[in-house]
Amino acid sequence: MDVQEFNHRIMGRIRGLIEGHELIKPGEHIAVALSGGKDSVLTLHALSDLRSDLDFELTAITVDEGIGGYRSEGVMVARENAELLGVELIERSFRDEFNFELDRVTDRFSSPCIPCGVFRRWILNRTAREIGASKIATGHNMDDEIQSFIMSLARGDVRKFSKFGPELQRIHRAMVPRIKPLWSTPESDVRLWAVLNDVKVHLDSCPYSDLSMRSRIRDFLNHLESEEQGVKLRVMESLSRTFLPLSETEGLRECLRCGEPSSGDKCKACEFLELIKS
């Protein structure tokens, strides 16, 4: 495979999505949620290549959840890529913010992914707001989007449909909007990009990921794709044409404890913190 041709195709697709949906406007400050995994690393590289042409500021944020034998390598990879591209990296951790590590509190929840996602989003949003970022860019690829949508269907959680699409609108003044530059990029292309370009990425899977519904849905979709190539793309096209993102603007207020956006008197992060401390 011609590496230059492949790079031109994948970067062209990302740029086309950003420009077509106006995900980034001149003068904006974009914060990349950088885990060190292949998706967030490609997001960082793609936005780094585009920042001069599209005239925006770029910062990366990495969060150490406290997962032994796993997260430390991801943080190291994040540092290496940020330094390589000349992008400022801000490091945060569950330990510094909440005085515990994820490994120490997993027995309090049915799945470690539940508190992990809540606390990680809390840190990302607050950090991005503190540095004046106008948007947070995540590494969600096409496969992730399909999996998330099917999970919402399976759970009957129609409110999550508001998170479908390449851009999440600002639904509260304290909530930093999110964009997904890899929204139309298959996971297989992301992995191939890292291999062909010999980019340092953290490829290990989280040790808790097999406990999640997402893992089972991912395996199911991969099995379908292996039997009939192109099925994921057709599912994505069907979702895009059939479902319009719902607006989730009602009922949001500030958490009485931390001040972050919440649908109730307390946000999920503060509710979980009380559970952990008890």
C-alpha positions, 0 to 999 in steps of 0.5 A: 500500500502506498503510504502517502496515498493512504495518508492523503485519503485519511487526512482528506476525510478528516479535513472534509468532515471538519470543514463540511460541518464547520467543527472548527472556526478561525480563532478557536481554542481546541483541547484534544482529549489525549489518552495515548490510544491510536484514535486520540493520537490520530486526532492530535496529529490531524488537528496539528496539521490543520491548525495553521491552515484553519487558524486555531489554537491547540492544547492536549489534556490527558487524564490518568484514571489510576489503572495499574499496568495500563494507564502509565504507558498511555500517559507516556505515549501522550507526552511523546506525541505532544512533544513531537508536535509541539503541543502543550500537554496538561496532565490530570489524574483521579488521584489529584482531583478526587484522592483515589485511583480507579483500581481502588473503587471498582468494587462499588460499581457494577462496571468500572466503566461507569465511574471512569467515564463520569469522572473522566468527563468531569475532569476534561470539561472543567480543565478545558473550561479553565484553559479557555478552550472553546471545544473538546476534540475526542477520538471517537471513530465511526465504530465507536459511534455505531456502538454507542448508538446501538447501546442506547437503543438496547438500553432504551436511553433515547436521551443519548441520541443527542450525542449522535453526530460529529458535533455536540452543541453547548447545552449549558454555559459551563459545558464545553462542546465536543467535536469528533474529527474521526466520526466518519473514519473506520477504526481499521483505518486508524489502526492502519495509519498508526502502523504505516506511519510508525506512530507511537500509540498505546494499543493495549486494551483497558483491563476493564473493557471486557466487562462492558456492554460496548465490548460485546457489541463491538465483537458482534459488529466485528463478526458481522463485518468479517462475514460481510465487508461494508456492513458497518459503513451501511449501518452508519449511513442508515443511522445518519439518514434516519436519526436526527440528533435530539436537543438536550437543553432542558433541565440542566442546572449547576451541581450544588456541590461542585458547580458543574452542569447537572440534571439534578441537584448533584452531578453524577461525579458528586453522587459517586464520590459520596458513594465511594466515601461512604 
